[in-house]
Amino acid sequence: MTRILLCLTLVLTSLSSLADNTLSAVRYWPSLDYSRLTFESPARITFKLFTLDSPPRLVLDLEDIDTNQLSALKTASDNINHGGDPWISKLRYGINRPGVLRLVFDLRDTVRPSAFNVKPVG
C-alpha cells in the first residue's frame, strides 16, 4: 500500500501582492500515515512539485520567494533533520536559479505527494 508522504499546504495570510513573496510561517507535522508541511505567505505561492528515484526524493520549487527571510524554513528543516519522521530522512533547500527556492526532501521510501494552495482564513 502506497501512502501519501507529504501534504504541502500553501496558505495566503492576506491578499496583498509583493514582488518577492516571503514565507511568514512554516509548520511541520509528522505522523505514521503522512507528513505535512504548511507554508504561509502574504501572497499566493507559485510552485512546481516532482519526484525523483534512486534514491527517492521529492522536489518542491517555490517561485519568487525572498531568500533573505528563511528563518521559518530553517526551523522546520532543523526539526525534520533531527530524525524521527517516518517518511522524510532529510530536508535540504537552496537557490536553484534566480527567483526559485528549491526544497529537496530525501525520502525513506517512494511516496504519492500532494500540494495545493488555500485561500486565507479569518
Backbone atoms as SQL, in Angstrom:
CREATE TABLE atoms (id INTEGER PRIMARY KEY, chain TEXT, resi INTEGER, resn TEXT, atom TEXT, x REAL, y REAL, z REAL);
INSERT INTO atoms VALUES
  (1, 'A', 1, 'MET', 'N', 0.842, -1.185, 0.000),
  (2, 'A', 1, 'MET', 'CA', 0.000, 0.000, 0.000),
  (3, 'A', 1, 'MET', 'C', 0.884, 1.244, 0.000),
  (4, 'A', 2, 'THR', 'N', 0.660, 2.113, -0.946),
  (5, 'A', 2, 'THR', 'CA', 1.408, 3.360, -1.004),
  (6, 'A', 2, 'THR', 'C', 0.660, 4.409, -0.199),
  (7, 'A', 3, 'ARG', 'N', 1.367, 5.075, 0.646),
  (8, 'A', 3, 'ARG', 'CA', 0.754, 6.127, 1.452),
  (9, 'A', 3, 'ARG', 'C', 1.194, 7.484, 0.922),
  (10, 'A', 4, 'ILE', 'N', 0.440, 8.479, 1.248),
  (11, 'A', 4, 'ILE', 'CA', 0.828, 9.837, 0.883),
  (12, 'A', 4, 'ILE', 'C', 1.844, 10.305, 1.902),
  (13, 'A', 5, 'LEU', 'N', 2.972, 10.757, 1.425),
  (14, 'A', 5, 'LEU', 'CA', 4.018, 11.228, 2.315),
  (15, 'A', 5, 'LEU', 'C', 3.744, 12.621, 2.817),
  (16, 'A', 6, 'LEU', 'N', 3.486, 13.508, 1.903),
  (17, 'A', 6, 'LEU', 'CA', 3.582, 14.898, 2.258),
  (18, 'A', 6, 'LEU', 'C', 2.402, 15.652, 1.708),
  (19, 'A', 7, 'CYS', 'N', 1.734, 16.338, 2.575),
  (20, 'A', 7, 'CYS', 'CA', 0.654, 17.205, 2.163),
  (21, 'A', 7, 'CYS', 'C', 1.191, 18.617, 2.335),
  (22, 'A', 8, 'LEU', 'N', 1.535, 19.256, 1.253),
  (23, 'A', 8, 'LEU', 'CA', 2.068, 20.613, 1.311),
  (24, 'A', 8, 'LEU', 'C', 0.912, 21.583, 1.149),
  (25, 'A', 9, 'THR', 'N', 0.691, 22.395, 2.149),
  (26, 'A', 9, 'THR', 'CA', -0.387, 23.365, 2.112),
  (27, 'A', 9, 'THR', 'C', 0.232, 24.749, 2.033),
  (28, 'A', 10, 'LEU', 'N', -0.144, 25.488, 1.020),
  (29, 'A', 10, 'LEU', 'CA', 0.387, 26.825, 0.825),
  (30, 'A', 10, 'LEU', 'C', -0.740, 27.811, 1.132),
  (31, 'A', 11, 'VAL', 'N', -0.606, 28.551, 2.225),
  (32, 'A', 11, 'VAL', 'CA', -1.686, 29.373, 2.741),
  (33, 'A', 11, 'VAL', 'C', -1.381, 30.854, 2.529),
  (34, 'A', 12, 'LEU', 'N', -2.360, 31.581, 2.018),
  (35, 'A', 12, 'LEU', 'CA', -2.239, 33.032, 1.904),
  (36, 'A', 12, 'LEU', 'C', -2.629, 33.649, 3.240),
  (37, 'A', 13, 'THR', 'N', -1.784, 34.534, 3.763),
  (38, 'A', 13, 'THR', 'CA', -2.135, 35.189, 5.023),
  (39, 'A', 13, 'THR', 'C', -2.827, 36.527, 4.790),
  (40, 'A', 14, 'SER', 'N', -2.749, 37.045, 3.578),
  (41, 'A', 14, 'SER', 'CA', -3.505, 38.245, 3.203),
  (42, 'A', 14, 'SER', 'C', -3.604, 38.263, 1.686),
  (43, 'A', 15, 'LEU', 'N', -4.290, 39.232, 1.149),
  (44, 'A', 15, 'LEU', 'CA', -4.444, 39.300, -0.299),
  (45, 'A', 15, 'LEU', 'C', -3.460, 40.263, -0.949),
  (46, 'A', 16, 'SER', 'N', -2.490, 40.763, -0.193),
  (47, 'A', 16, 'SER', 'CA', -1.536, 41.702, -0.760),
  (48, 'A', 16, 'SER', 'C', -0.613, 41.005, -1.748),
  (49, 'A', 17, 'SER', 'N', -0.096, 41.782, -2.686),
  (50, 'A', 17, 'SER', 'CA', 0.809, 41.228, -3.689),
  (51, 'A', 17, 'SER', 'C', 2.183, 41.855, -3.519),
  (52, 'A', 18, 'LEU', 'N', 3.211, 41.021, -3.485),
  (53, 'A', 18, 'LEU', 'CA', 4.571, 41.500, -3.287),
  (54, 'A', 18, 'LEU', 'C', 5.441, 41.069, -4.449),
  (55, 'A', 19, 'ALA', 'N', 6.471, 41.865, -4.769),
  (56, 'A', 19, 'ALA', 'CA', 7.410, 41.471, -5.813),
  (57, 'A', 19, 'ALA', 'C', 8.130, 40.195, -5.395),
  (58, 'A', 20, 'ASP', 'N', 8.662, 40.180, -4.194),
  (59, 'A', 20, 'ASP', 'CA', 9.265, 38.981, -3.622),
  (60, 'A', 20, 'ASP', 'C', 8.392, 38.542, -2.469),
  (61, 'A', 21, 'ASN', 'N', 7.843, 37.373, -2.572),
  (62, 'A', 21, 'ASN', 'CA', 6.992, 36.820, -1.534),
  (63, 'A', 21, 'ASN', 'C', 7.864, 36.339, -0.375),
  (64, 'A', 22, 'THR', 'N', 7.301, 36.259, 0.805),
  (65, 'A', 22, 'THR', 'CA', 8.040, 35.753, 1.959),
  (66, 'A', 22, 'THR', 'C', 7.315, 34.547, 2.541),
  (67, 'A', 23, 'LEU', 'N', 8.061, 33.702, 3.238),
  (68, 'A', 23, 'LEU', 'CA', 7.469, 32.610, 3.991),
  (69, 'A', 23, 'LEU', 'C', 7.253, 33.121, 5.404),
  (70, 'A', 24, 'SER', 'N', 6.020, 33.500, 5.719),
  (71, 'A', 24, 'SER', 'CA', 5.696, 34.061, 7.032),
  (72, 'A', 24, 'SER', 'C', 5.823, 33.014, 8.124),
  (73, 'A', 25, 'ALA', 'N', 5.403, 31.787, 7.807),
  (74, 'A', 25, 'ALA', 'CA', 5.457, 30.693, 8.774),
  (75, 'A', 25, 'ALA', 'C', 5.560, 29.380, 8.013),
  (76, 'A', 26, 'VAL', 'N', 6.220, 28.407, 8.632),
  (77, 'A', 26, 'VAL', 'CA', 6.296, 27.050, 8.096),
  (78, 'A', 26, 'VAL', 'C', 5.993, 26.122, 9.261),
  (79, 'A', 27, 'ARG', 'N', 4.943, 25.331, 9.108),
  (80, 'A', 27, 'ARG', 'CA', 4.573, 24.392, 10.166),
  (81, 'A', 27, 'ARG', 'C', 4.779, 22.968, 9.673),
  (82, 'A', 28, 'TYR', 'N', 5.167, 22.093, 10.579),
  (83, 'A', 28, 'TYR', 'CA', 5.517, 20.713, 10.228),
  (84, 'A', 28, 'TYR', 'C', 4.848, 19.748, 11.189),
  (85, 'A', 29, 'TRP', 'N', 4.145, 18.741, 10.632),
  (86, 'A', 29, 'TRP', 'CA', 3.501, 17.701, 11.430),
  (87, 'A', 29, 'TRP', 'C', 3.876, 16.333, 10.871),
  (88, 'A', 30, 'PRO', 'N', 4.658, 15.534, 11.584),
  (89, 'A', 30, 'PRO', 'CA', 4.925, 14.162, 11.137),
  (90, 'A', 30, 'PRO', 'C', 3.886, 13.204, 11.726),
  (91, 'A', 31, 'SER', 'N', 3.584, 12.141, 10.993),
  (92, 'A', 31, 'SER', 'CA', 2.727, 11.085, 11.533),
  (93, 'A', 31, 'SER', 'C', 3.060, 9.780, 10.833),
  (94, 'A', 32, 'LEU', 'N', 2.496, 8.689, 11.302),
  (95, 'A', 32, 'LEU', 'CA', 2.758, 7.392, 10.689),
  (96, 'A', 32, 'LEU', 'C', 2.134, 7.276, 9.298),
  (97, 'A', 33, 'ASP', 'N', 1.035, 8.000, 9.039),
  (98, 'A', 33, 'ASP', 'CA', 0.350, 7.918, 7.748),
  (99, 'A', 33, 'ASP', 'C', 0.858, 8.924, 6.722),
  (100, 'A', 34, 'TYR', 'N', 1.293, 10.089, 7.166),
  (101, 'A', 34, 'TYR', 'CA', 1.787, 11.129, 6.268),
  (102, 'A', 34, 'TYR', 'C', 2.550, 12.161, 7.074),
  (103, 'A', 35, 'SER', 'N', 3.295, 12.999, 6.370),
  (104, 'A', 35, 'SER', 'CA', 3.934, 14.161, 6.985),
  (105, 'A', 35, 'SER', 'C', 3.387, 15.386, 6.272),
  (106, 'A', 36, 'ARG', 'N', 3.118, 16.434, 7.027),
  (107, 'A', 36, 'ARG', 'CA', 2.525, 17.634, 6.441),
  (108, 'A', 36, 'ARG', 'C', 3.411, 18.837, 6.731),
  (109, 'A', 37, 'LEU', 'N', 3.614, 19.639, 5.697),
  (110, 'A', 37, 'LEU', 'CA', 4.295, 20.921, 5.820),
  (111, 'A', 37, 'LEU', 'C', 3.342, 21.985, 5.308),
  (112, 'A', 38, 'THR', 'N', 3.162, 23.042, 6.067),
  (113, 'A', 38, 'THR', 'CA', 2.311, 24.149, 5.662),
  (114, 'A', 38, 'THR', 'C', 3.165, 25.407, 5.580),
  (115, 'A', 39, 'PHE', 'N', 3.095, 26.074, 4.437),
  (116, 'A', 39, 'PHE', 'CA', 3.828, 27.321, 4.225),
  (117, 'A', 39, 'PHE', 'C', 2.808, 28.456, 4.194),
  (118, 'A', 40, 'GLU', 'N', 3.035, 29.489, 5.004),
  (119, 'A', 40, 'GLU', 'CA', 2.169, 30.669, 4.973),
  (120, 'A', 40, 'GLU', 'C', 2.929, 31.819, 4.340),
  (121, 'A', 41, 'SER', 'N', 2.200, 32.612, 3.534),
  (122, 'A', 41, 'SER', 'CA', 2.821, 33.736, 2.840),
  (123, 'A', 41, 'SER', 'C', 1.797, 34.843, 2.621),
  (124, 'A', 42, 'PRO', 'N', 2.269, 36.078, 2.427),
  (125, 'A', 42, 'PRO', 'CA', 1.353, 37.184, 2.186),
  (126, 'A', 42, 'PRO', 'C', 0.691, 37.115, 0.809),
  (127, 'A', 43, 'ALA', 'N', 1.304, 36.446, -0.138),
  (128, 'A', 43, 'ALA', 'CA', 0.765, 36.348, -1.497),
  (129, 'A', 43, 'ALA', 'C', 0.786, 34.884, -1.938),
  (130, 'A', 44, 'ARG', 'N', 0.034, 34.581, -2.957),
  (131, 'A', 44, 'ARG', 'CA', -0.039, 33.213, -3.477),
  (132, 'A', 44, 'ARG', 'C', 1.350, 32.714, -3.875),
  (133, 'A', 45, 'ILE', 'N', 1.660, 31.476, -3.510),
  (134, 'A', 45, 'ILE', 'CA', 2.945, 30.876, -3.857),
  (135, 'A', 45, 'ILE', 'C', 2.776, 30.071, -5.140),
  (136, 'A', 46, 'THR', 'N', 3.593, 30.389, -6.120),
  (137, 'A', 46, 'THR', 'CA', 3.643, 29.593, -7.342),
  (138, 'A', 46, 'THR', 'C', 4.693, 28.521, -7.117),
  (139, 'A', 47, 'PHE', 'N', 4.355, 27.270, -7.457),
  (140, 'A', 47, 'PHE', 'CA', 5.277, 26.179, -7.154),
  (141, 'A', 47, 'PHE', 'C', 5.226, 25.093, -8.220),
  (142, 'A', 48, 'LYS', 'N', 6.269, 24.278, -8.247),
  (143, 'A', 48, 'LYS', 'CA', 6.331, 23.065, -9.051),
  (144, 'A', 48, 'LYS', 'C', 6.758, 21.944, -8.124),
  (145, 'A', 49, 'LEU', 'N', 6.135, 20.778, -8.277),
  (146, 'A', 49, 'LEU', 'CA', 6.405, 19.633, -7.425),
  (147, 'A', 49, 'LEU', 'C', 6.679, 18.421, -8.309),
  (148, 'A', 50, 'PHE', 'N', 7.761, 17.704, -8.019),
  (149, 'A', 50, 'PHE', 'CA', 8.040, 16.474, -8.752),
  (150, 'A', 50, 'PHE', 'C', 8.863, 15.545, -7.880),
  (151, 'A', 51, 'THR', 'N', 8.892, 14.260, -8.276),
  (152, 'A', 51, 'THR', 'CA', 9.644, 13.256, -7.528),
  (153, 'A', 51, 'THR', 'C', 10.805, 12.746, -8.376),
  (154, 'A', 52, 'LEU', 'N', 11.808, 12.216, -7.703),
  (155, 'A', 52, 'LEU', 'CA', 12.972, 11.599, -8.331),
  (156, 'A', 52, 'LEU', 'C', 13.189, 10.233, -7.688),
  (157, 'A', 53, 'ASP', 'N', 13.753, 9.303, -8.459),
  (158, 'A', 53, 'ASP', 'CA', 14.032, 7.961, -7.948),
  (159, 'A', 53, 'ASP', 'C', 15.530, 7.766, -7.768),
  (160, 'A', 54, 'SER', 'N', 15.877, 6.722, -7.044),
  (161, 'A', 54, 'SER', 'CA', 17.264, 6.239, -6.894),
  (162, 'A', 54, 'SER', 'C', 18.248, 7.306, -6.437),
  (163, 'A', 55, 'PRO', 'N', 18.217, 7.775, -5.254),
  (164, 'A', 55, 'PRO', 'CA', 17.308, 7.461, -4.162),
  (165, 'A', 55, 'PRO', 'C', 16.015, 8.281, -4.277),
  (166, 'A', 56, 'PRO', 'N', 14.952, 7.858, -3.580),
  (167, 'A', 56, 'PRO', 'CA', 13.688, 8.588, -3.665),
  (168, 'A', 56, 'PRO', 'C', 13.789, 9.982, -3.041),
  (169, 'A', 57, 'ARG', 'N', 13.329, 10.964, -3.819),
  (170, 'A', 57, 'ARG', 'CA', 13.331, 12.352, -3.362),
  (171, 'A', 57, 'ARG', 'C', 12.081, 13.053, -3.863),
  (172, 'A', 58, 'LEU', 'N', 11.680, 14.061, -3.142),
  (173, 'A', 58, 'LEU', 'CA', 10.582, 14.940, -3.534),
  (174, 'A', 58, 'LEU', 'C', 11.183, 16.324, -3.679),
  (175, 'A', 59, 'VAL', 'N', 10.892, 16.980, -4.796),
  (176, 'A', 59, 'VAL', 'CA', 11.453, 18.307, -5.059),
  (177, 'A', 59, 'VAL', 'C', 10.304, 19.302, -5.168),
  (178, 'A', 60, 'LEU', 'N', 10.429, 20.412, -4.436),
  (179, 'A', 60, 'LEU', 'CA', 9.438, 21.477, -4.450),
  (180, 'A', 60, 'LEU', 'C', 10.153, 22.776, -4.796),
  (181, 'A', 61, 'ASP', 'N', 9.805, 23.352, -5.939),
  (182, 'A', 61, 'ASP', 'CA', 10.351, 24.642, -6.352),
  (183, 'A', 61, 'ASP', 'C', 9.340, 25.729, -6.033),
  (184, 'A', 62, 'LEU', 'N', 9.732, 26.702, -5.199),
  (185, 'A', 62, 'LEU', 'CA', 8.890, 27.841, -4.851),
  (186, 'A', 62, 'LEU', 'C', 9.416, 29.052, -5.607),
  (187, 'A', 63, 'GLU', 'N', 8.541, 29.691, -6.366),
  (188, 'A', 63, 'GLU', 'CA', 8.968, 30.807, -7.206),
  (189, 'A', 63, 'GLU', 'C', 8.752, 32.144, -6.513),
  (190, 'A', 64, 'ASP', 'N', 9.671, 33.077, -6.768),
  (191, 'A', 64, 'ASP', 'CA', 9.602, 34.453, -6.272),
  (192, 'A', 64, 'ASP', 'C', 9.509, 34.552, -4.754),
  (193, 'A', 65, 'ILE', 'N', 10.288, 33.731, -4.058),
  (194, 'A', 65, 'ILE', 'CA', 10.347, 33.783, -2.593),
  (195, 'A', 65, 'ILE', 'C', 11.595, 34.578, -2.190),
  (196, 'A', 66, 'ASP', 'N', 11.432, 35.505, -1.262),
  (197, 'A', 66, 'ASP', 'CA', 12.553, 36.284, -0.750),
  (198, 'A', 66, 'ASP', 'C', 13.465, 35.350, 0.050),
  (199, 'A', 67, 'THR', 'N', 14.637, 35.068, -0.474),
  (200, 'A', 67, 'THR', 'CA', 15.547, 34.113, 0.173),
  (201, 'A', 67, 'THR', 'C', 16.350, 34.743, 1.310),
  (202, 'A', 68, 'ASN', 'N', 16.142, 36.028, 1.580),
  (203, 'A', 68, 'ASN', 'CA', 16.800, 36.662, 2.721),
  (204, 'A', 68, 'ASN', 'C', 15.995, 36.464, 4.004),
  (205, 'A', 69, 'GLN', 'N', 14.782, 35.934, 3.897),
  (206, 'A', 69, 'GLN', 'CA', 13.917, 35.756, 5.061),
  (207, 'A', 69, 'GLN', 'C', 13.446, 34.305, 5.137),
  (208, 'A', 70, 'LEU', 'N', 14.349, 33.412, 5.519),
  (209, 'A', 70, 'LEU', 'CA', 14.032, 31.989, 5.548),
  (210, 'A', 70, 'LEU', 'C', 14.132, 31.379, 6.947),
  (211, 'A', 71, 'SER', 'N', 14.010, 32.193, 7.988),
  (212, 'A', 71, 'SER', 'CA', 14.162, 31.660, 9.342),
  (213, 'A', 71, 'SER', 'C', 13.080, 30.623, 9.667),
  (214, 'A', 72, 'ALA', 'N', 11.860, 30.820, 9.183),
  (215, 'A', 72, 'ALA', 'CA', 10.791, 29.845, 9.441),
  (216, 'A', 72, 'ALA', 'C', 11.098, 28.516, 8.751),
  (217, 'A', 73, 'LEU', 'N', 11.654, 28.577, 7.552),
  (218, 'A', 73, 'LEU', 'CA', 12.022, 27.356, 6.833),
  (219, 'A', 73, 'LEU', 'C', 13.192, 26.656, 7.520),
  (220, 'A', 74, 'LYS', 'N', 14.149, 27.420, 8.017),
  (221, 'A', 74, 'LYS', 'CA', 15.294, 26.817, 8.708),
  (222, 'A', 74, 'LYS', 'C', 14.837, 26.070, 9.953),
  (223, 'A', 75, 'THR', 'N', 13.912, 26.641, 10.700),
  (224, 'A', 75, 'THR', 'CA', 13.402, 25.982, 11.908),
  (225, 'A', 75, 'THR', 'C', 12.715, 24.663, 11.553),
  (226, 'A', 76, 'ALA', 'N', 11.871, 24.664, 10.519),
  (227, 'A', 76, 'ALA', 'CA', 11.193, 23.432, 10.096),
  (228, 'A', 76, 'ALA', 'C', 12.208, 22.407, 9.603),
  (229, 'A', 77, 'SER', 'N', 13.195, 22.860, 8.852),
  (230, 'A', 77, 'SER', 'CA', 14.234, 21.967, 8.342),
  (231, 'A', 77, 'SER', 'C', 15.012, 21.332, 9.493),
  (232, 'A', 78, 'ASP', 'N', 15.366, 22.127, 10.488),
  (233, 'A', 78, 'ASP', 'CA', 16.077, 21.590, 11.666),
  (234, 'A', 78, 'ASP', 'C', 15.239, 20.518, 12.367),
  (235, 'A', 79, 'ASN', 'N', 13.938, 20.761, 12.502),
  (236, 'A', 79, 'ASN', 'CA', 13.059, 19.779, 13.150),
  (237, 'A', 79, 'ASN', 'C', 13.008, 18.476, 12.356),
  (238, 'A', 80, 'ILE', 'N', 12.902, 18.566, 11.046),
  (239, 'A', 80, 'ILE', 'CA', 12.853, 17.375, 10.195),
  (240, 'A', 80, 'ILE', 'C', 14.185, 16.638, 10.246),
  (241, 'A', 81, 'ASN', 'N', 15.284, 17.371, 10.149),
  (242, 'A', 81, 'ASN', 'CA', 16.604, 16.761, 10.066),
  (243, 'A', 81, 'ASN', 'C', 17.085, 16.141, 11.375),
  (244, 'A', 82, 'HIS', 'N', 16.401, 16.398, 12.465),
  (245, 'A', 82, 'HIS', 'CA', 16.785, 15.774, 13.732),
  (246, 'A', 82, 'HIS', 'C', 16.163, 14.396, 13.893),
  (247, 'A', 83, 'GLY', 'N', 15.598, 13.875, 12.812),
  (248, 'A', 83, 'GLY', 'CA', 15.133, 12.483, 12.798),
  (249, 'A', 83, 'GLY', 'C', 13.745, 12.289, 13.356),
  (250, 'A', 84, 'GLY', 'N', 13.306, 11.051, 13.252),
  (251, 'A', 84, 'GLY', 'CA', 12.009, 10.708, 13.804),
  (252, 'A', 84, 'GLY', 'C', 10.876, 10.713, 12.798),
  (253, 'A', 85, 'ASP', 'N', 11.043, 11.344, 11.645),
  (254, 'A', 85, 'ASP', 'CA', 9.976, 11.342, 10.653),
  (255, 'A', 85, 'ASP', 'C', 9.986, 10.013, 9.908),
  (256, 'A', 86, 'PRO', 'N', 8.834, 9.332, 9.819),
  (257, 'A', 86, 'PRO', 'CA', 8.807, 8.030, 9.145),
  (258, 'A', 86, 'PRO', 'C', 8.933, 8.120, 7.626),
  (259, 'A', 87, 'TRP', 'N', 8.772, 9.300, 7.049),
  (260, 'A', 87, 'TRP', 'CA', 8.780, 9.459, 5.588),
  (261, 'A', 87, 'TRP', 'C', 9.964, 10.258, 5.072),
  (262, 'A', 88, 'ILE', 'N', 10.367, 11.283, 5.800),
  (263, 'A', 88, 'ILE', 'CA', 11.426, 12.184, 5.341),
  (264, 'A', 88, 'ILE', 'C', 12.687, 11.931, 6.159),
  (265, 'A', 89, 'SER', 'N', 13.794, 11.646, 5.468),
  (266, 'A', 89, 'SER', 'CA', 15.047, 11.472, 6.211),
  (267, 'A', 89, 'SER', 'C', 15.801, 12.789, 6.343),
  (268, 'A', 90, 'LYS', 'N', 15.603, 13.708, 5.371),
  (269, 'A', 90, 'LYS', 'CA', 16.322, 14.982, 5.422),
  (270, 'A', 90, 'LYS', 'C', 15.638, 15.987, 4.507),
  (271, 'A', 91, 'LEU', 'N', 15.698, 17.257, 4.891),
  (272, 'A', 91, 'LEU', 'CA', 15.224, 18.361, 4.052),
  (273, 'A', 91, 'LEU', 'C', 16.394, 19.290, 3.786),
  (274, 'A', 92, 'ARG', 'N', 16.651, 19.523, 2.493),
  (275, 'A', 92, 'ARG', 'CA', 17.675, 20.492, 2.086),
  (276, 'A', 92, 'ARG', 'C', 16.990, 21.577, 1.271),
  (277, 'A', 93, 'TYR', 'N', 17.564, 22.777, 1.267),
  (278, 'A', 93, 'TYR', 'CA', 17.000, 23.841, 0.433),
  (279, 'A', 93, 'TYR', 'C', 18.089, 24.819, 0.028),
  (280, 'A', 94, 'GLY', 'N', 17.845, 25.496, -1.076),
  (281, 'A', 94, 'GLY', 'CA', 18.776, 26.493, -1.577),
  (282, 'A', 94, 'GLY', 'C', 18.221, 27.145, -2.823),
  (283, 'A', 95, 'ILE', 'N', 18.939, 28.115, -3.339),
  (284, 'A', 95, 'ILE', 'CA', 18.521, 28.808, -4.553),
  (285, 'A', 95, 'ILE', 'C', 18.882, 27.924, -5.746),
  (286, 'A', 96, 'ASN', 'N', 17.874, 27.515, -6.502),
  (287, 'A', 96, 'ASN', 'CA', 18.073, 26.661, -7.663),
  (288, 'A', 96, 'ASN', 'C', 18.489, 27.476, -8.878),
  (289, 'A', 97, 'ARG', 'N', 17.832, 28.588, -9.077),
  (290, 'A', 97, 'ARG', 'CA', 18.132, 29.549, -10.139),
  (291, 'A', 97, 'ARG', 'C', 17.509, 30.870, -9.702),
  (292, 'A', 98, 'PRO', 'N', 17.836, 31.969, -10.336),
  (293, 'A', 98, 'PRO', 'CA', 17.295, 33.255, -9.877),
  (294, 'A', 98, 'PRO', 'C', 15.767, 33.209, -9.731),
  (295, 'A', 99, 'GLY', 'N', 15.308, 33.576, -8.552),
  (296, 'A', 99, 'GLY', 'CA', 13.880, 33.630, -8.284),
  (297, 'A', 99, 'GLY', 'C', 13.243, 32.316, -7.873),
  (298, 'A', 100, 'VAL', 'N', 14.023, 31.234, -7.758),
  (299, 'A', 100, 'VAL', 'CA', 13.444, 29.928, -7.410),
  (300, 'A', 100, 'VAL', 'C', 14.156, 29.334, -6.198),
  (301, 'A', 101, 'LEU', 'N', 13.391, 29.107, -5.130),
  (302, 'A', 101, 'LEU', 'CA', 13.882, 28.432, -3.943),
  (303, 'A', 101, 'LEU', 'C', 13.517, 26.961, -4.082),
  (304, 'A', 102, 'ARG', 'N', 14.507, 26.073, -4.048),
  (305, 'A', 102, 'ARG', 'CA', 14.265, 24.636, -4.197),
  (306, 'A', 102, 'ARG', 'C', 14.385, 23.941, -2.851),
  (307, 'A', 103, 'LEU', 'N', 13.375, 23.132, -2.522),
  (308, 'A', 103, 'LEU', 'CA', 13.392, 22.271, -1.351),
  (309, 'A', 103, 'LEU', 'C', 13.497, 20.838, -1.849),
  (310, 'A', 104, 'VAL', 'N', 14.437, 20.088, -1.302),
  (311, 'A', 104, 'VAL', 'CA', 14.606, 18.678, -1.667),
  (312, 'A', 104, 'VAL', 'C', 14.396, 17.849, -0.408),
  (313, 'A', 105, 'PHE', 'N', 13.394, 16.981, -0.470),
  (314, 'A', 105, 'PHE', 'CA', 13.088, 16.079, 0.631),
  (315, 'A', 105, 'PHE', 'C', 13.698, 14.730, 0.299),
  (316, 'A', 106, 'ASP', 'N', 14.701, 14.305, 1.058),
  (317, 'A', 106, 'ASP', 'CA', 15.243, 12.953, 0.906),
  (318, 'A', 106, 'ASP', 'C', 14.277, 12.029, 1.634),
  (319, 'A', 107, 'LEU', 'N', 13.789, 11.024, 0.912),
  (320, 'A', 107, 'LEU', 'CA', 12.714, 10.179, 1.423),
  (321, 'A', 107, 'LEU', 'C', 13.213, 8.814, 1.854),
  (322, 'A', 108, 'ARG', 'N', 12.474, 8.200, 2.733),
  (323, 'A', 108, 'ARG', 'CA', 12.787, 6.853, 3.179),
  (324, 'A', 108, 'ARG', 'C', 12.203, 5.798, 2.244),
  (325, 'A', 109, 'ASP', 'N', 11.188, 6.173, 1.434),
  (326, 'A', 109, 'ASP', 'CA', 10.517, 5.250, 0.525),
  (327, 'A', 109, 'ASP', 'C', 9.811, 6.065, -0.560),
  (328, 'A', 110, 'THR', 'N', 9.298, 5.389, -1.575),
  (329, 'A', 110, 'THR', 'CA', 8.531, 6.039, -2.637),
  (330, 'A', 110, 'THR', 'C', 7.197, 6.508, -2.076),
  (331, 'A', 111, 'VAL', 'N', 6.732, 7.681, -2.539),
  (332, 'A', 111, 'VAL', 'CA', 5.513, 8.272, -1.989),
  (333, 'A', 111, 'VAL', 'C', 4.641, 8.862, -3.099),
  (334, 'A', 112, 'ARG', 'N', 3.401, 9.208, -2.742),
  (335, 'A', 112, 'ARG', 'CA', 2.495, 9.975, -3.596),
  (336, 'A', 112, 'ARG', 'C', 2.287, 11.335, -2.931),
  (337, 'A', 113, 'PRO', 'N', 2.953, 12.374, -3.391),
  (338, 'A', 113, 'PRO', 'CA', 2.823, 13.683, -2.734),
  (339, 'A', 113, 'PRO', 'C', 1.544, 14.411, -3.153),
  (340, 'A', 114, 'SER', 'N', 1.168, 15.367, -2.345),
  (341, 'A', 114, 'SER', 'CA', 0.025, 16.216, -2.614),
  (342, 'A', 114, 'SER', 'C', 0.406, 17.640, -2.223),
  (343, 'A', 115, 'ALA', 'N', 0.110, 18.611, -3.076),
  (344, 'A', 115, 'ALA', 'CA', 0.412, 20.012, -2.763),
  (345, 'A', 115, 'ALA', 'C', -0.700, 20.886, -3.334),
  (346, 'A', 116, 'PHE', 'N', -1.074, 21.920, -2.609),
  (347, 'A', 116, 'PHE', 'CA', -2.149, 22.788, -3.073),
  (348, 'A', 116, 'PHE', 'C', -2.100, 24.127, -2.334),
  (349, 'A', 117, 'ASN', 'N', -2.680, 25.154, -2.951),
  (350, 'A', 117, 'ASN', 'CA', -2.841, 26.472, -2.328),
  (351, 'A', 117, 'ASN', 'C', -4.225, 26.540, -1.704),
  (352, 'A', 118, 'VAL', 'N', -4.330, 27.252, -0.599),
  (353, 'A', 118, 'VAL', 'CA', -5.642, 27.509, 0.014),
  (354, 'A', 118, 'VAL', 'C', -5.782, 29.014, 0.252),
  (355, 'A', 119, 'LYS', 'N', -7.031, 29.471, 0.258),
  (356, 'A', 119, 'LYS', 'CA', -7.311, 30.890, 0.481),
  (357, 'A', 119, 'LYS', 'C', -7.148, 31.226, 1.957),
  (358, 'A', 120, 'PRO', 'N', -6.915, 32.514, 2.254),
  (359, 'A', 120, 'PRO', 'CA', -6.766, 32.917, 3.654),
  (360, 'A', 120, 'PRO', 'C', -8.052, 32.702, 4.441),
  (361, 'A', 121, 'VAL', 'N', -7.865, 32.438, 5.726),
  (362, 'A', 121, 'VAL', 'CA', -8.993, 32.237, 6.626),
  (363, 'A', 121, 'VAL', 'C', -8.911, 33.303, 7.711),
  (364, 'A', 122, 'GLY', 'N', -10.029, 33.929, 8.015),
  (365, 'A', 122, 'GLY', 'CA', -10.078, 34.867, 9.120),
  (366, 'A', 122, 'GLY', 'C', -9.736, 36.266, 8.792);
